[in-house]
Amino acid sequence: MWFDRHDPMEKRWPVRGFRLAAPGRGPIGPLWFGAGLCLALVTGRTHAGDSASGVYSEPQALRGEALYVQHCVACHGTHLEGSPAAALTGPAFRARWEDGTHTLDDLYYIVRTLMPNTAPGSLSKAEYADVVAYILRVNGYPVGAADLVPKGAIMKPVVLQPH
Ligand code: HEC
C-alpha cells in the first residue's frame, strides 16, 4: 500500500516544506524578543519560535476527543498509540512532527486532506481543528482560553517542537 513504501518522509506526505526564519540575532535580538513577548501577551499566542502553547481550548479538545473516537480510533488506537496506523503520540509522533521543521498547519493539512484514510475530507474544517486540538492535548501542549481557528495565518507560525 502507499503508506508502506520506504520513501523519505517528505516524499510520502505532501507536507509543504517551509521553515520559519528565526527572529534576528545580534544586537537587535532582545528587541525582537520583547516584541514577540508583547505580541504573545496581547494575542494570547506565542511568537514564531515557541511551541504550540495555549493555542486551543479545553472544550475544543473535548469535542475533538469525541470526534476522534468516532472517526480515528479504529486505526490510531484508544490512546493514540497507533494500531494499526501511525502513532499520534509518543516517540514516533515526536520524531515525526516535533523536529522543528513542522508547523501546526502541516499537521492540520495532513489530517484535513488525508484523514480518515477511508473518507478524506469528510469532516468540517472546524471538526478537523477540534481533532487536532485533541491531539495537541494528548501530546501535552498547554490549554489556552480560545479555540484553535483553522486558518493558515494562525497555524503556520506555530512550530511543533519539544515542550
Ligand atoms: C481507516 C484507517 C484510518 C483512519 C480511520 C484514520 N487514519 Fe490517520 N492514518 C492512517 C494511515 C494508514 C496513515 C498513514 C501512515 C501510517 O502508516 O499509519 C495515517 C496517517 C495519519 C497521520 C500522519 C501520521 C504520521 O506520523 O505521518 C495523522 C496525523 C493521522 N493519520 C490522523 C488521523 C486522524 C485525526 C483521524 C480521524 C479524523 C485519522 N487519522 C483516521 C489510517 C487511518
Residues whose N, C-alpha, C, O or C-beta is under 5 A from the ligand:
A	BS01	HEC	F3 H71 C72 C75 P84 A85 A86 A87 R96 V111 M115 P116 N117 T118 V131
